Amino acid sequence: MTRQRQQILAVLAATRSHPSAEEVLAEVRRTLPGVSLGSIYRNLKRLREAGLVREIVTAEGRRYDAVTSPHPHFVCERCSRVYDLPEPVAAEALRRALPEGFAVSQIHLELKGTCPECGSLTS
């Protein structure tokens, strides 16, 4: 585990805002000023491949989450903010709804719509 990867993980673990690579870069540069955006992207990719980080794709780009346990997300279609939701009871219902013979290894549930802040902009 390189110092850059450790710092990236620390940044992600300290927030629930699901930052973009650029936002991760800004935070990492507080302790490692010489780090580049390319290095952040490479390290995020390696951390994702190692199962230490989740990548969430939104309309405005990719966001990152240090919480790798199964949980659904709500993605605002206006501001692209990503919110964690508690593990739904629906996940078990989805498993039971499958025909016999199917084996589920993972469920990724993502809801999309408008968050309360963006919804209040239209009122």
C-alpha positions, 0 to 999 in steps of 0.5 A: 500500500503506497502512501498515495493510496493510503491517503486516498483511502483516508480521504474517502473514509472521512467523507460520505459525500462520494467525491469525484477524482478531482475532489479527492485530488484537492484533499490529498494535496493537503498532505501530498502537494506533488500528487497529480490527477493522473496518479489519483485516477490510477490509484483509484482504479487499483483500489477499486480493483482490490475491492477497497473502493466503490465507483459510482457512475453519474451523469457528470462523471465518476464518484468514489465510496470507501464503504464497500459493503452492499448498500444502495445509492440515490443519485440526484439527476440534477446535481449528481450528488450521491447519497447512501441508503440503508440496505433495503429489505427489497434486496432479499425480496429480489433474490426470492423473486428469481426463478429456481437455479439462479445464484445471486453474487451481488445486488447493486441497487441505485435509485435516481431522481431529485434530491430535496435541495434540487427539488426545492429549486423548482418550487 
